[in-house]
């Protein structure tokens, strides 16, 4: 009888035979037959749990490597004109390997966005793999949003994307009657034309780009966010009627639930109530109710409503509009917990002790009636002693008990130590004409934190409930930072005179200790930004890998099914698990949970980018009238083309291009995060306090250009065109340069040690 191969033997076989990694291939290679396959399967399972292998369909491979043949998407070009690509499916850590495409003269022309099947070979250098085209598996014409300029030949399009400076050529037959200066959307219609520009066909004319409220419209089109509901989706929503009591729906209308939202909220999808626990075994404890709109009752699998909701993945929020996941008949009416109106809900009843630890929970499908729709500020003012007419009658029975329960949850949070980043959120305020009137940093009131903690508690309860019932669901996953990012954060901390614990399993408490040490110092913002950059991005998955940032073992999104498809999946799972009806999770949905998780993780990122770009454009519009003004800020990023600065007043990010630093060569040290002048020795590094002059603010692209005036209070001296050296290399900047060099040398030594066999 053949022996069961060791883990090392299996890993070696997979490394030596990357095209023969199925269970059958490996069993055949080692002569495994019959009942021995069960033992072999156990070895595979252990290798998966230890992270050495990842299973893809029926094959196994190293999760940190790409297979020899993979589907890629063309990402763009290098400055030298070489094509680069990224893997469509990457299950390892980080952003994924970099692939350099090697094309032949016989290959079809490839452009950004094209999907191809390619054969991969590992290489060393700036790229991780070389890819050679096998075939193009689908075309995805590149789209552009830009300003149309008429020419005798037809016209040109000037892209509004601040990262795209290439114009597009439009023939006379492809202008779609666009007028000079109008905002247009176009798609690539062919390779470069006579003028050396890519050819385009205008598909949609969007009008005046400077018109009020055009900013968010630009982002919606640029990122491909669906914003018009199909007729059949509207028809289904309009045909809906309010839910009523029934055998699977409890009467919860006697509970004094309230909603607490921003003052300008149009919908209300969560309501809360708390009271002291009368159980003598839980002295000082509380009962917390969190009721969530029962979207699953209205949006059921197999309907046009469900298909559209899944397609959108989530709602997208802009300063002047919301692109909702669901039509207004649902999001603004039937699924909104309006004051005094009976609404379908799924509610979590949670028992916590005096220290905020959850002792038990239960879920209920019911009918509720909110007794008040309140906003954060009025609730906080009521708790602080100045209740308005609406809040005063609710103080004893509703508001005070909510804060008492929150005080207990604060204790549990302190014991759990979730990541405590201090990154103020900015809010763009518009007038009725869509013009920016101010940019404010939003206040973080205890009322905000109260709702946040209760939502987290309900999300944990949902994850635990469905896990205990062995029900499929989508977890909200946030994995711990990869080792290389932690090393970078540790080096940044050391350069700032701080330390990050080493040689032990990283916990959020270690990061919080670093953040606390930096608080109030000149390095405060730098450490907060560097810690944020070290984090992985949260995503959805049917497998539970925990939530590092919240320091939770199991977490799912349950509390916002109006605006997140993930929460709707969790609601359906609860319906199925409790036998509440036939509108739960269908077998087809269970089969495609993996693809749903991937899709909605992507739509979430799409919305985040669109929202960020919109804010950038509004900030550029707000600052465009202050060209020439001076601003204080901190260096927030370093690149080979310049330094990024975050302005204190607005939180806007601007670029100091190399040309604005002076007439000398600047050396980029990525490891140390610095730019160093070759003649003056002037050095710019992450976290530096700077004063800058605003030289350009382009509302259409969102680009902000700056000129450096001073660093850490010292006036900048630039090298002249003739190469004269002005400005000392010694002094504080010189000492900082020496410190950064030591840090860089230390990193290089680490890299060299790691590369030794």
N, C-alpha and C positions, 0 to 999 in steps of 0.2 A: 504493500500500500504506500502510495506517495505521501511525503510529509507535507504538512501545512506550511507554506512559506512564512518566514518571519516578516515583520513590518519593513525591516530594512531591505529584504529581498524584493518585496512588492514595489517599494519606492524606486529601487534601482531598475527594475524591469520597466516601469512606467517612464523613467528618465531615458532609458536606452531605446524604448519602443513607443514613441509618442503617438503613433498611428494605430497601436493595438492595445487600447486601454479599457476595453469593455470587460465586464466580469467573465464573460465566456472566453475571451482571448487569454486572460490571466490564468483562469482555471486550466485551460488547455496547455498553456506554457509550462505549468507545474504539475501536470498530470492529475489534477483534482477531479474526482468523479463521485457520483452518488451522494451519500450522507456527508462526505467531507465538505461539500459546497456550503453546508450550514456553518461549519467552523470558519471557512474562508470568508463568508458573509460577515461574521462577527469581527474578524480582523479588519475588514473594510470599514465597518461601523466605527471601530475604535480609532482608525486613522482619520475618519471624518471628524469625530468628536475632538480629536487632538489638533485638528486644523492642518494636518499634513496633506489631506486630499479633499477635493470637493466633487460631488457627484453631479454629473450633467447628463440627464436622461439615463443611459445605461453605461456610461463610461466614467472613468475616474481620471483626475489629473491634479497636478499641483495647483492650488488656488491662486498662487502668486505668479503663475505663468499663463500665457495664452496657448491654446492648442495649435498644432501645426497648420491647420486650416481654419480660418475664422471669417465671420462677417464683419466688415469694417465700414465706417462712414468717413468719407474724405473730409478732413477738417479744414484744409486750407493750404497755403503755400509758405515756405520759408523765404527769408529775404533773398536767397539765391535762386528761387523759383522752383524748388523741389516740392513735391506734394507730400503732405502728411495726413495721417489717418488715426482714428481711434477705434477701439473695439466696441461693437454695439452692445455686447454683454461682457461686463467685467465684474468678477465676484471677489477679487482680492482687495487689498487695502489701498487707500489713496485714490488718485484720479485715473489710474490705469496707465499701462505702458505707452510709450510714444513709438509710432510706427512710421518709418520712412518708405514711401512707395517708390519702387524701381519700375519705371515704365519702359516698354519697347515701342519702336516705331509703328508696329502693327496694332498696338492697343488703341481702343477708342479714346477720344478726348474725355477726360474726367474733370469734374468741377466740384466745388464745395457742396456737400450734402449728398453726393452720389453714394449709393450703397453697393459694395462689391464683395465678392468672395475672393479671398486672397490666401496664398501660401506664405507662411511666415518662417523666418529664420532669425534666431537670436544673434545680436551683434553687440559690440561694445562701443561706447562713445556717447554722443549726444542723444542718440535714439536707442531704444531697447530691441527693436525688431526691424528687419527689412521685409517688406511685403511685395509680392509679385501677383499681378492680376490673374485670376483664373477666369472670372466672368463678371460682368456687371449684372446685378440681380434686380435692379429696379432703379429708375431715374427719379430724382427728386429735384426738379429745376430750382436753381437758386433764385430767391426772391429779393427784391430790394424796394425800400421805401425812400423816396427822395423828392427833390424839387425839380420840376420840369423846366428846361430852358430851350426855347425854340431856336432852330438853326435852319439854313436853307435845305439841308439834307433831311430834315425831320426834327430832330432835337437831341438833347442829352439829359441825363438824370444825374443830379448831384445827391449822393446818398446822405441821409440825415444821421446815419450811424457815425458817431464820432470816431470809431475805430476803422472806418472804411473811407479812404480818401480817393478811391478809384471811381471815375465817371463811367456812365453807361451810354452807349449810342443807340438811338431809336430811329428807325426808318420812318418815312412819311406814312406808310401804310399801317404802322404800329403805334401811332400816337394816341388813338382812342379819343381824338378831339380835345386833348388836354391843352390848356392855355398856359401862357408864360407865367411862371412863378407858382403854379398850382402844385399841391402835394399829390403825388401819384404812387401807385403800387404797380410794380412790373415784375416780370419773370424773365430769366435768361432765355433767349431764343436762338442763340448760336455762339460760336467762338468769336474771337476778336475779329473786328472788321478792318476796313482800310485805315482807320485812324488809330489802330492798336488798342481799341476799347472793346469790351465785351458787348455784344448786341442784346437788346432787350425789347420786350413787347409790353406795352402798358395794359394792365388788366383792370385797373380801377382808378378813377379820378376822385380824390378825396377833398379837393377844394383848397381854400386859403389856409396855409400852415400857421399863420399868425392869428387866426381867429380865436376868440375865447373858447376855452375847453378843447382845443385841438390837440393839446399835449397828450392827454390820456388816450385819445383816439389813435395817435401815432403809435404809442406803445402797444395798443391792442392789435393793430394791424401788423406791426413789426414782429411781434412774438407769436402771431397766429392764434390768438385767443378767440374762440367762438363767442360771438356777442349777439347774434340774432337767433332766436328760437325757431325751429321749423314749425310749419303750420300744424302738423299732427301733434307736436308736443304741446303747443298752446291749447289745442282742442281737448286733449286729454286732461290738462290741468283745469280748464274752464268747466269741464263736466263733473268735477269733484264736488262732493258734499261733505259737511262737517261730520266727523265720527260721533257715534253715540254709545251709550252704555250697552254692554252685552255680556255674555257668559265669560268672555276672556278679558273684560275691561272693568276694573274696579272704580268705584266712585271715590275720588280723592278731592272733591270740590270743597270739603269742609276744612282742608288744610290751608292755613294762611300763607300760602306761597307768594313771593314777590319776585319781580325781575329787576335786576340792577345792570344798567348798560350805559354806554356813552350818551350824552345829552342829544346827539344827532342820530341815534340809532333808529333805523326804519323797521327792524324786525327784532324779535325777542325769542331766542330759542332755548333759554335755560331759566329756571326759577328755583329759589332756595327758601328754606325755612329751617330753623333749629330750635331746640328747647332742651332744658335740663333733663337728664335721664332719671326716671323715678325708680330705677332698679337699685335696691339697697346694696347689691354686690358691685355696683359701678358708681361709687360715691364720687361726686365731682365730675361725672361724665356727661356726655351730651348725645342727643339724637340729631342727626343732620339729614334733611331731605334735599335731594337734587332732582328736579323734574325736567326732562328734556322733551322737546316736541317730537311726537311720534311720526316721523317722516315715512317710516317703513309702511305705515297704513296706506299712504297715498301713492308712494313710488314703489311699485312692485316689479319683480324680475320679469323680463320679457316684453316690457312696454316701451313705447317711444320715449316716455319720460325718463325711464331708467337708462336707456341707451345714451340719451343726451347728457344726463347727469354724470355717467361714467366717462363719457367723452371729455367733458369739461374738468372733471376731477375735483374741482373746488371753485369757490367764488374768488374773484379778483377785486381788490379794493384800491381805488385811486382817490386823490383829493376831491375830485369833482363828480365821481360816479362809481357805481358798483356794477361789475359784470357778474350776475348771480349764477349759481349752479342750477337753480330751479326757477321756473317762471314766477312772477310776482303773485299770482293767485295762490301759490303755496308759500313761498318764502316771506311774503308780506302779509299773508292773510291766514289761510288754514293751518299753516305750520308755525305761526307766530303767536306766542303766548300773550295776547293782548289782555289788558286789564279788564276784568269783569266779564270775560267771554269764556265759555266752556271750550277746552281744547284737549285733544288727544295727547297723551304723553307716555313716556316710559320713565319711571322714577326709581331712584336708588335710595333706600333707607339705610343709613349707616350709623352704627353705634361706636363712639370713641370714648376712651377713658380720659381722666383728668389731664393726662400728659399728651393727648392728641393721637394716641395710637388706636388704630381701628381694631375693634374687638369682633364685630360681625357686620354682615350686610345682607340685604335682600332686595330683589328687583320686582317691580310691579308695573303692569300695563294698565293705565287708568285714564280717567277723565278729570282734569283739574280746572281751577278757575283762579287766575292771578288776582289778588286783592289790590295790587298797586304796581304800576310801572314807574320805577324810580331811576335816577341817574346817579353816577358815582359821587359827584360833588355834593349833591343834596343829602345823600345818605351819610357821607363823612361829616358834613356840617351838623347834621342831627346828632351823630354820636359825640361830636365835640361840644355839644351844648347849645346849639342854635338851630333847632328843628324848624322847618317851615310848616305851613298849614297841612300839607300832605303827609309829612313824616311824623308830626307830633302824636297823632293817635296810634301810631305803630310802634312807638318807642319800647314800651314795656313788653309787649307780646312778640314782636318780630325783630326789630333792629338791635336792641340790647342783647337778646339771646344769640343772635347771629355773631356779634362781636365776642361774646363770651366763648362760643365754640371756636371762633377764629383764634382767640388767645391760646386755647389748648393746641390747635393745629400748628401754631407758631413754635411751640415747645417741641413738637414732633419733628418739625422741619429743622430746627436747630440740632436735634440729635441725629437726624439723617444726613445733614450737611450736603444738600444739593449744590451744584456749582453756582456761585454768587457773583456773577459778572455785573459790573457797573457801567452800562453803556446806555446813556440817555437816548430816548426815542424822540425824533423830531417830527413835528406836525406842520404841514403846509396849510395855511389858512387862506381861503379864497373869498373874494366878494361875489356879489350876484352876477357880475359880468365875467367871472372866471379868471380875474386877475389876482395875483398874489399880494396880499396885504401884510402878511407877517409870516415868519418861520419861528415857531415856538418849540421848546423842548417840553414834552408832556410830563405832567406831575404824576408821581407814583404814590397814590393815596392808599391808606390802609383798606379802603373800600375795594380798590382794585385787587389788592393782595388777598382779601377775604374771598372774593369770587374765584380767584386763581387757585387758592388752596383747596377750596371745596370742589372745584372742577377736577383737580388732580386726584383728590380722594375718590371721586366717582369714577374716574378713568381707571384707577387702580382696581377698584371693586369690580368693574366690568371685566377687566383682564383676568382677575382671579376667579370670578364666577364662571367664565367660559372655559378657562383652563381646567377647573375642577370638574366641569361637566364634559370634558374631552370634546369640546365643540371647536370646529375650525373657526378662525377669526384672523383679523389683521392686527398685528402688534405695531406699536410705534417704537421703533428701534433707534437707539443712539449708542453706537459702539465707542469704546474708549479710544483715545488718540493713538495713532501709530507711533512706534518707537522713534522714528526719525524726526517727527514733528515735536515729540517731547524733548528730544535732545536739543533741537533748535530753541525751544522755549527755555530749557535749562540754561543754555549758553546766553540767551538774551537776559535772563535773570541774573546770571553771574556778572555779566558786563555792567549791569545796573547796581551791583553790590548786594544782590539778594540771592536766596538759595531756594531750590526746589528739591524736595526729598528724592533720594535716589536709592536704588538697591532694594526696593520693596514693591509690592503690588500697588499700583497707583490708585488712589482714591480721590474723590472730589474734595475731601477735607484737606489733602495736601495742596491742591490748587488754591483752595480758599485761604490757606495760611499764606501762600505767596501773594495773593491779591490783598489780603489784610496788611501784609508787611509793606506793600507799595502804596497803600491808601494814604492820601494826603501829601505824598512826595511828588517830585517832578517826574517820576517814572510811572505814576499811577495809570495814565491813559495808555502808555506804551505796554505795560504789563497786561492790562485788560484786553487790548487789541491783540497782543501776541498770544494770549491764552485762547481768545476766540478763534484765531487762525489755526491753532493747534488742534481744535476740535474737528471731529468728523461731522458730516452732515447727517441729520436724522432722516430716516426713511421708513417706509411701510414694508412689512414682511409677514407671511403666514407663520414664520418661525420666530421664536422668542430668543433674542440675544440681549435682552435687558435694556435699560435706559441709563446710560452712564451719567449724563448731565443732571438728571433728577435723582440719581442714586436710588433707583428702583429696579427690582428684579423683574417685574412684569408690568407693562403699561400699554394701554390701548386708547384710542380716541373714541369717546362715547358721547361727548357733550355738545357737538355742533353738526348734526346731520343735515341741517339746512345748507351749510356752506362747505362741508367736506364729505366726499363719497366714502372715505374710510369709516366714518362714524355710522353711516347708513349700513355698511356691511356688518358692523358690530351690533347695531340694533336688530338686524335680521337674524344674526346668530343668536341673540337673546330670545327672540320670538320663537325660533326653532327649538332651542334648548329648553324652554318652559312650556312648549306646546300651546302657545297663545293664538295660533291660527295658521292659515296656509300661506301667509305673506312673509314667511321667513326666508332663510338662506336656501336657495335652490341647489340641487346637485350640480347643475351646470356652473353655477357661480363658484361652488367649492372647487371644482376641477380647474378653474382659471384664476384662483386666488393669487397665484404667483404672478401671472401676467397683469392682473389688476393692481397688485402692489407696485410693480415696476411702473406701470402707466401713471398711476396717481402720484407717485413720487416725482415723476417727470413733470406732470402738470403743476405740481406745487412749486417746483423750481422755476418753471416758466412764469408763473404768476409773480414770484419773488423778483425775478429779473425785470419784468414789465413794470412792477410797482417801483423798483429802484430807479429804473431809467426815467420814469415819469417824474419822480421827485427830483432827479438830477436836472431835468429840463425846467421844471418850475423854479428851482433854485437859481439856475442860470438866468432865467427871465427876471427874477427878483433882484439879482445882482447886476444886471445889464445896465442899470442906470447909475452904477457906482464905479464905472471904469476909472482907473487912476487912483482909487481909494486904497488905503493901507489897512491890513487886517492881521491879527495875530492868529497863530494856529500851531499845530504840531505836525511833524513829518509822519505820515501814516503808511507810506510805501516807497520802496526804492526799485527802480528799473533801469535798464540800460539807456533808456531815452529820457530819463529825468527823475524827479522826485515828486511824490504826491503829498499834498498838505491838506489836512482837515481843518477848516476854519472854525474858530471858537464860537463865533457869533451865530452861525447858521448850521454848522455841521456839514456844510458843503465840502466836497472833495475837489481840489483843483490840482493842476499839473504845472510844475516848474520845468519847462523843457530844457534840454541841455543848452540850447542857444541862449537861454536867459541866465545861465550860471556863469558865463564868461567865455573868453576866447582861449580856452585851454582844454586839454584832454582830461576827462574824468574816468577814473578806473572804478568799475563796479566790482564789489566784493559781496557776492550773494550770501555767503555764509555769515559774514559779519553784519550784513544789511547796511552797507555804506557806499557812498560815492566819494572818491578822493581826487582832488585836483592835482595834475602832474606838475604844475609850476608853483602854485601858491601853497599847496599842501592843505587847502581848505577841504574840510570833510563834512559831509551831510549824512546823518544816520537816523534810523527809526527813533521816534520819540523826541527828537530835537525841537525845542521851542523856537519858532521862527516868526519874523515879521515879513509880510509879502505885500506886493502891490498887485492889484487886479488889472491885468492888461487885456483880457478878452473874456466875454461871457456870451455864448451862443445858445439862445433858447431852443433853436431847432434841433441841435445835436446834444445839448446838455453839457457841452465842453466848457471848462473854465481854465484859463491860462493865467499863470502868476509869474511874478518876477521876485527873486529873492533879495531882501534888503538887509536882514540881520539874522544871525543864529545865536540863540542863547544870550541875546542882548548885545552881541558884538557885531559892529558894522562889517558887511562883507566887502572885501577888497578883491578885485578881479585882475587877472593877468591881462595885459594889453595885447593888441594885435601884433605888435612887434616882438612879443615873447618876453617882455620885461616881467620880472618877478616882483609883484607888489603884494604885501601881506606876509606876516611871519609864518614860518612852519612850526615854530615852537609855541610855548604858551599853552593855555587850556585846550585849544583845538589840537595842538601837537600831542599833548598827553592823551587826549581822547583817541587820536589816531593810533598811538602806541598801544593803548588798551584794546582797541579793535583789532590791531594786527596780532596781538597775543591771542585774542579769542579766535581769530581766523586760523592761526597756526595750530592752535589746539584742536580745532575741528578737523583740519587737514591730517593731523597725526592720527586722530580717531578713524578717519576714513581709510588711511593707509593700513592701520592695524586690522580693520575689518576685511580688507581685500587680501590679506595674507592667507595662504592655503592652510 
